[in-house]
Amino acid sequence: MADTGSLLLRWLSEQGAGTLSDVKQGIWWLAVKHCPDIEPGAPGRWLRDAVSLAYIDIDWRNRRWCAAPPVLTRLPHARGLAVLTGSRTAAFDARVAQAMEDGLLELFRVSSIRPPTDIPLPASLIVQFDDESGIASWAVELGVSYTPCFALQGASLLPPLSPGAPTSAPEFGKPLEQYDFARGEYRLVPRPHGEGLYRLKRRDGKRVCQVLRDGEWHETSHEQGVYRVLETRSRAADVLRWRPEKGSGRERFGTLFVDWGYPLPDLHRRVAVMCCGLAPRINAQAENLAYDNVPYAVAVRISQSLGQQLRENHE
């Protein structure tokens, strides 16, 4: 029997698209049958990881999702390794199994480690290859798109922080929450307390985030809002760090650490994840997420596009 993560990805792949509310309910219903220790927030975390791993795309503003097309992309300078990601329908899995049986590719299923309180993720499909022309031809035979290296290409296209669309101030007397950076959580406030990131429910029932900056309100996502507020501080926040590998010839590759409470936006997170093809490691004691095999140049582009300075850690 397929594991929980693979079952969820198969279900989403066959569904193709839908609303976030429906898919969260479906994920909870399926996962709770196999994972009795999961927390109420686990479906949301699973969806964000699925976006990072390029299995699905989510329009958070309109509360919609869709399955991402299968893609094969090289991992940056990873000694002939690529990741096969995107949706996995039954027909697609059958084609991959046949290719393996015919000896057309060498494929490894590598799991991302998650705590018992989270829903397991599907195993990543890591492909080993000898030359790029051969793997590009194999992608054509399998019927998937081939991208030479999404991590490097995506990093070069990361946009600077956007102020977001102008919007009106929150209605007086309506429930309002302000993000507390020290605690890493939203706290109920009676009224706006200066510049910052706020969360509220609109009249249509959708929960939205807004940033108050220079006396003006702008719509934003939670992740973009966090870094928009950090950008206004007199000094760069120490929330993004990079540590190089110790192996000879690997000094410009390493691990990107992102502190809890300062999540990367979707595109930045996908760029970081596609450096190794696995979801970030969770360091509960250090309270951060660790993205492996991230080139220094990619880590710098991520930090610069978020208005931050990357700190190097050689310890």
PABAZA-985901 format. One line per field, with one value per residue (C-alpha): x, y, z. Coordinates in steps of 0.001 Angstrom, whole numbers, padded with zeros to 6 digits, m for minus. Last residue first. Layout:
BEGIN
east (X	...)
north (Y	...)
up (Z	...)
% end
This chain:
BEGIN
east (031274	031638	028339	027821	025192	022931	021749	018026	015738	013834	015288	018743	018281	017175	019860	022552	021385	021496	025060	026162	024909	022208	022954	020675	017805	017643	014591	015009	014181	017662	016177	013409	015701	013300	015038	013826	011810	013929	014939	018440	018647	014973	014101	015800	014124	010768	011128	011906	008877	006505	007637	010268	009053	010280	008636	011115	014594	015842	019111	020654	023035	026141	027760	030567	033098	032348	035760	037096	034304	033482	030127	029399	026995	024378	022246	018885	017129	019615	017451	019051	019485	017318	014155	011860	012883	011780	008213	008282	009921	007001	004477	005876	005460	001965	000777	000178	m002442	m001253	m002215	m000562	000793	004403	003818	000777	000896	m002220	m002915	m006169	m008688	m011583	m015091	m016616	m016699	m012954	m011273	m008172	m004398	m001856	001830	003471	003499	001792	m000520	m003603	m006719	m008068	m005237	m005403	m001994	m000455	002533	006326	006736	009279	007862	004354	002042	m000977	m004523	m007800	m011386	m013749	m014310	m013026	m012871	m009319	m007691	m008374	m006178	m003188	m001945	001282	004533	006496	009696	012314	011738	013492	014482	018134	017108	014604	017239	019721	017162	015340	018401	018311	014496	012935	009200	007664	006478	008591	010322	010949	012391	014675	016037	016873	018523	020755	021712	022655	025174	025623	022327	020979	017326	015937	012196	011253	009272	005791	005466	004371	001703	003061	002743	004934	007876	008935	011937	011925	012090	014318	013093	016009	015850	018292	016961	016233	016662	013471	012042	012887	011164	008149	007885	008081	005342	003127	003670	002485	m000652	m001503	m001137	001936	001965	005228	008763	011539	014756	018183	021574	024789	027250	025075	026325	022855	020109	018965	015323	012614	009101	005641	002859	001744	m001597	m003938	m004978	m007553	m008127	m008439	m005617	m003687	m003409	m001641	000613	001109	003846	006626	008473	007901	004196	003910	005727	003149	000328	001778	002059	m001606	m002690	m000639	m002232	m004687	m001822	m000983	m000609	m003083	m001328	m003046	m006744	m005907	m004191	m007180	m009718	m007219	m006126	m009729	m010683	m007660	m008534	m012092	m011098	m008305	m010623	m010018	m007560	m006205	m008240	m006019	m002860	m004369	m005355	m001983	m000199	m002286	m001675	002065	002199	000184	002352	001250	000000)
north (027513	029248	031154	033660	036340	037218	040819	041352	043259	040123	040110	040464	037437	035106	036369	035857	032296	031551	032887	030849	027684	025882	022186	021971	024140	024243	025503	027237	027005	025926	023104	022345	022103	021142	020069	021790	019764	017735	018252	019487	022982	022757	023495	026924	027976	026689	028683	031870	031316	030625	033450	032500	032064	034478	033161	030331	031326	030511	028598	028153	025198	024989	025315	027715	025743	022490	021946	020117	019177	021512	022745	026425	027873	030440	032587	034346	035776	038345	041387	044124	047353	050468	048411	049151	046033	043844	045077	044213	040895	039804	041165	039080	035939	036795	037780	041440	044138	047681	050329	053741	055834	055264	051527	049594	046092	044018	040308	038632	036176	035630	035872	037970	040945	040713	038951	040499	040180	042934	043486	046599	050361	051818	050092	049413	049028	046705	044173	040372	038753	037106	034807	034670	035628	038412	039288	039887	040071	042270	040932	042763	041889	044641	047759	050169	048664	047924	050669	050680	049092	049875	046844	045311	047051	044523	043000	042591	039953	036573	035978	034959	032615	030864	030076	028737	026628	025575	023888	022565	022520	019501	019144	015697	013211	010262	010097	013858	013616	010794	013025	015754	013139	011985	015491	016323	013516	010649	010689	009905	010666	011688	011155	012813	010634	011963	014048	012676	014677	016554	015802	012693	014946	015212	013806	014271	010865	009860	007592	006833	006523	005077	005556	003786	000307	m001019	m001682	001871	003300	001082	002308	005939	005359	003667	006550	008949	006935	006765	010530	012065	015881	017814	016622	014568	015689	015632	014261	014116	015245	017780	020975	022569	019922	019195	019526	017120	018520	017014	019629	021358	020409	023321	025322	028009	030298	033468	035298	032129	031096	027787	025730	021986	019352	021940	020803	024211	024067	020616	021953	024716	022191	019959	022929	023780	020178	019954	022940	020755	018594	015057	012269	009751	009567	006949	007785	011399	011804	010973	013201	016017	016055	016062	018938	020916	020176	021431	024686	025332	025137	022921	021662	018512	015932	013101	014883	015861	012264	010899	013496	012514	008809	009426	011302	008634	005724	003496	000000)
up (012655	009285	009444	006656	007209	004303	004284	003859	001488	000507	m003021	m001484	000792	m001983	m004378	m001719	m001031	m004771	m005097	m002062	m003725	m001719	m001237	001825	003097	006902	008793	012134	015820	016947	019053	016556	013542	010752	007536	004404	001875	m000529	m004168	m003273	m004788	m005709	m002081	m002127	m005390	m004107	m000891	m002795	m005022	m002118	000182	002796	006356	009063	012257	012525	011444	007949	007560	004099	003935	001772	m001604	m002462	m000412	m002207	m003841	m000804	001581	004496	003232	003611	006215	005183	007454	007064	010157	011426	010755	008682	010603	010817	010428	007516	005565	008452	007898	004210	005135	007303	004816	001966	004057	005310	001845	001123	000736	001383	003945	003975	006876	005911	006239	007422	005969	005327	005603	004594	006049	003667	005156	002358	004731	005147	008043	009549	009782	010454	009693	011100	011384	014419	016881	014767	016962	019682	019199	018956	018669	015600	016118	015922	019588	019090	015669	017032	014020	014675	014810	014196	015069	013840	015947	013319	009878	008744	006642	002916	000286	m001915	m003877	m002674	m001694	m003780	m002472	m005176	m007860	m008013	m011643	m011152	m008341	m010608	m013228	m010685	m008807	m011998	m013476	m017063	m017188	m018912	m019415	m019129	m021758	m020623	m023986	m023916	m020414	m021579	m024318	m021763	m019549	m022395	m023468	m019881	m019468	m017022	m015119	m011650	m010965	m007571	m007094	m003786	m001385	m000788	002376	005742	007613	010625	014359	013933	012925	009233	007393	003617	001949	m000949	m003749	m006062	m009851	m012358	m015852	m019127	m017676	m019203	m015746	m014703	m017769	m017102	m013517	m014679	m017265	m014646	m012227	m014938	m015650	m011939	m011698	m010165	m010248	m010300	m009601	m011132	m009452	m011058	m010017	m012020	m009375	m007536	m009166	m008999	m009043	m012567	m013521	m014649	m014644	m014196	m014503	m011282	m009722	m009081	m006017	m005215	m002235	m004349	m002569	m001787	m005445	m004896	m007160	m006736	m006722	m007067	m003910	m002324	m003187	m001602	001461	001737	001361	004083	006446	005868	006398	009648	011419	013376	014702	013558	016120	014647	011252	009061	009425	010310	006943	004745	006493	007066	003429	002244	004538	003387	m000250	000143	001843	m000632	m003610	m006617	m009213	m010890	m008998	m010281	m009149	m005793	m005067	m006173	m004011	m000996	m001535	m001915	001389	003206	002028	m000841	000000)
% end
